[in-house]
Amino acid sequence: MRALGARLGAAICDAGVESPLVIGLTGELGAGKTTLVAGLLAGLGHAGPVRSPTYTLIEPYRLAGRDLYHCDLYRLRDPAELDDLGLRDLAVARSVLLVEWLERAGSRIAPDLLLRIAYVPQGRTIDAESASEAGDQLCSGLRLDPA
């Protein structure tokens, strides 16, 4: 998952997308969402630990000339709670929102790229769904196997 995150970070840099990017991550507890984000951040130069922002909800990072926000919506009880978080205010040029538990947002957050992580007997599968031109750019050439 860390390697996939690093490849995704490289794809973000290579795509040269200037508009805000929203990458949604779904999967059961322990599927590897935070590990993927840790790999992405490490690939962009972050040297410290990366913890799930389950209690802080948003952890900001400034890497590779971008503002990255690791968001965790697990504790949301209702999508309307997003209005208080101010995620829309964070979606500015060259920002990247990495949103765990995106499904808890209902229709309030439209991802450019949605990564679905699932357990299978052989390990994990990752399915990607692009919903924008920016998402298409990220998907092109991105190898999705977690190895």
WOPE-V348030 format. One record per helix or strand of 2 or more residues. SS is the DSSP state (H for helix, E for strand). FROM is the first residue (numbers start at 1). TO is the last residue. Records with the same first field share a line. If there is no record, write none. Layout:
SS->FROM-TO ; FROM-TO
//
This chain:
H->2-15 ; 33-43 ; 79-85 ; 87-90 ; 102-105 ; 133-139
E->21-26 ; 58-63 ; 66-72 ; 95-100 ; 113-120 ; 123-130
//
